[in-house]
Amino acid sequence: MRRLLLSITPEPRLALVIAVLAVAWMLPGNAGRIAGWTVLGVVAVAAIADAIALPTAADLTIERTMPTSIGIGDHATGEYVVHSRWGLPLRVRLSDDLPAAIGGSPAEEAELVLPARASARLTTDLTGTTRGRFALGDVALRVRTRLGLVARRMRWTLDDAILVTPSVANVRRFRLLAIQHRLYEAGVRAVRQRGEGRSFASLREYVVGDDPRHIDWKATARRGKAITREFTIEQSQSVFCLIDSGRSMTQLAGTYTRFEHALSATLVLTDVAATAGDRVGTLVFDDEVRTFVPAQRGAAALRAVRNALIPVRATLTEPDYAAAFRFLAARQRRRALIVFFTDVIDARASRALIAHVARSAARHLVVVVALRNDDIVSAATPAALDEKSLYESAAAEELIAARAEAIERMRAAGVTVLDVSPSGMTAAVVNRYLEIKARGAL
């Protein structure tokens, strides 16, 4: 009983009613006292009656339906359903103690009208902000009747959690565009190699040296000349995403760090390569190896890579390139496509990177994805002609020139380098993969 009483709180309407009716005390003489006490008694009786009309927690139940996982930066919708077995209509304000890693519109901003012995629904927008698995908090209700003088607070502890993963929005988008044959909208060029594979590519006129078994006799009869079939070459290869999680990857590129952009591009490339039949793996490192996923095929590759990337974080440590490449060399002896997401600052700072990438290029096909700093590129163009702006522009140009020198050194050593902005990185990486796949370079 005591707990029930403590759960009841006055509403602003009760204070407003008391304030308005307090003028009765201003009547002269005994009339004012009588009127004041009478009004106060009526308000007290009304408040008590309103409290009695409130349900207990046993009369209400609440269901919270949230997505089991959400990508960082992705949007989703959660839903609450409040069920009432109470015989009176109610007004309910919901409050949910969601973790900070799940951003979105607060559920407590809306008030539900809950009819007698019925249900009401409330939706809320969610956004993943920090990777990891998070237990969802308690759900509380503040319930009042239409009279609204007092309210009862109720709290439920629900046993559910949500997993915030690297962004998978781009994966879904690329899949949808691929189904609709609209990948060009994402900046991906269709690349096809013609050769002796099993997948039909197109028809062309027969030339001496073509295999007579590939002649399309129906097309030959229609056109009156020999027509042969062309096929795409199908090769299964290994693709490894090597991700630097060191100091330079902690810098922001828009809302999120470069590291988060690299993780998103890795998931898209993993999905594209696995769909093409390739084996795909991932290695994340800073001053030590943080996670490693051996190369594997099919849908399991995307799940394994996504799950492995959930707990990793970019740190302020200097990356150990030597340890990362030794680790990879010991576990990936077959020739593979190594897609290396990192930053290239200048030739001196990148000397170790250049040496190990060039050495690895002797065994593997290495593509370095150098994440460009768009802020520095913008700063190279002075915003004004004052001394400070010109100095900042000169400093930015010096950094850009040093970075360009480091990139040219890698290219001279036979390393393919994609110098790209984080915002356009995913399409550039997928395009380069498709070109390598089409050429049969592995």
Steps between C-alpha positions, in 0.01 A plus 500: 500500500781737588667433165175579319470832683862592431450432129232772479621850413312827451453633150542865394124518457450445875726795580315712246160412650619582851648830382179602325271402788725664761322828434221363723724574800490868410132535584450722810448356845384148576362467147855488366611232745191289443524532122875431506472185711201384297687543172807331644290206616334465160838502328637241745200272446537540122871418520433192715226385261735556208769293673253218564408503132861432401602144408784303659789340315302173496235666284745610229761316295755639258683346206814649347595385151843610381717382209750238612778696329557840345795636305693799629350807335207294368139570589238261630165510678405363840147444627329495838157344559314575825214262588232600752261281693368806688137600460569873454674689219848621591770735381850354504840666463778252429866538592770258385849491645675408172880488500693796362624280215143500361413852397164614369186688587409464869191287554392710797415795275170336399194425713281202425123491530421155633132398471337276760605136463692570180851555370699795368820514295792739492794495257841659544786565259836341580852572378810296581781720631749262666581141404443220750227303676290705741232395746192717466387685809180499701173629364292731721144625465336805653127424499215740567126514443318761298458703816878516522548625857742225601699233316647161582856406407572144390823334391573178312838330457509330160769248414602602148808641327605651170816444298656804333712382208706673233266666253321253275289761322744510208492121474120504467517793258755331274299178502180683408667697222660180368160330487358802316809526274557857622846470660614796292303720741747401772797571272567134413587426139392170349814309398484175310778285363435279203673170478460126550291487817155350552283812536358630172613857420391589145493402132749608233600407149707183469868544415762243407635336815176507697378172645233363260318355802405856601320583176141606562321331211167676555667843488705384199181404315334834580793716393625292210857487635686304765433636851681375809431532873731680742533408866625674812800355676416373847785483748493442873761709676581618850431856609634642827401833650786635712379786721725744684340594834784724613520868584438646153173306464346670804460828311146601416378491142160660533297357788709186547868412506698375203507164672120472489501586128761227444288245686195586291697465175643170624153355553389604150812354339458181705142465380587569135801264499319222686208526258750464214622173652826627648642420842500810720679573827591799717783612727484808726812626677664793675810424708373141509249287315154578637290256300552247223246317284644227273391510137173317442223481243131577484258674734699374799783734398289813543364383836845408629657830390213709638509325837877531523490875431242582769738527800804656329586867554746741345764600752758777540792258463742484208425202273755218482505421126774240536303293753182520292666386178691221679173380654326503162791333318499212749128434450444590135766328293297482181503803274215734589362844438591714803286812535678714758301784659734755656625856483815627334639814663843555343796302373688509832206398720391239244847351442419181693162473329658539154767237575262233624235564235762480224638174647152352526429598137758242392263222616155660500314756296483798736259791468560780751190708568650831618228699675528861397451778757236720336549776757867538403410503131246776565751695710744505206274758336523817714166632622638855504818691415599579855826374647344222711300353210803504270714332765240226555471451124878463462514249786217297347670500160822376662314211665326412174831501310669278761210256487507495119872418512435202730223374272724526194769299677255218561382509141861491380546185710215332311225566754157610386386803701148640514522859625136557593274700727328290770161593356586353157715214624247215479422541130871547417597180685222294339594633154864406545406155626276444196775616264752261659244221489425568134868503400568177685799675656526246782 
